[in-house]
Amino acid sequence: MQKRFLLMLLSLFLAGTLAVAQTTNTLPSDVVAANKELDHQLLEGHRLLDRDKVMALFTSSPDIFFIAPGGELHRGFDEVRQTWREFFASLQSIHGRRWSDRFRSGNLPPTIER
């Protein structure tokens, strides 16, 4: 379930990036660089099993919500943060690769390994 959770999260995040890329011929280089940095920070947060690092990439708004792959709705910063804590607590380690690296190699979807 955790593997599916992470795949869903990464897929949703990266699908938005690809949708934008498909509506234009090219993305500005600063947008590409920002997305690569965000990918890097997200994967680093997962590698470190650091919920605070991952949460900092999203929002600190009290209105945050997250719908888990199983359909559970988590509302509010504390509840979403707790979801990340539980997810990371269930792992010994996790490894992923940036979507752009996988896309260039033609090996899709992104690989998540535990």
QUIHUJO-V588135 format. One record per pair of residues at least 24 apart in sequence whose C-alpha atoms are under 8 Angstrom apart, sorted by the first residue. I is the first residue (numbers start at 0). GAP is how many residues later the second one is. If there is no record, write none. Layout:
# QUIHUJO-V588135
I&GAP  I&GAP
This chain:
# QUIHUJO-V588135
1&85  1&88  2&109  2&110  2&111  3&65  4&63  4&64  5&106  6&103  6&105  7&61  13&85  35&62  35&64  38&59  38&60  39&58  42&52  42&53  42&54  42&55  45&42  45&48  45&49  46&46  46&47  46&48  46&49  48&39  48&44  48&45  49&38  50&30  50&33  50&34  50&37  51&29  54&26
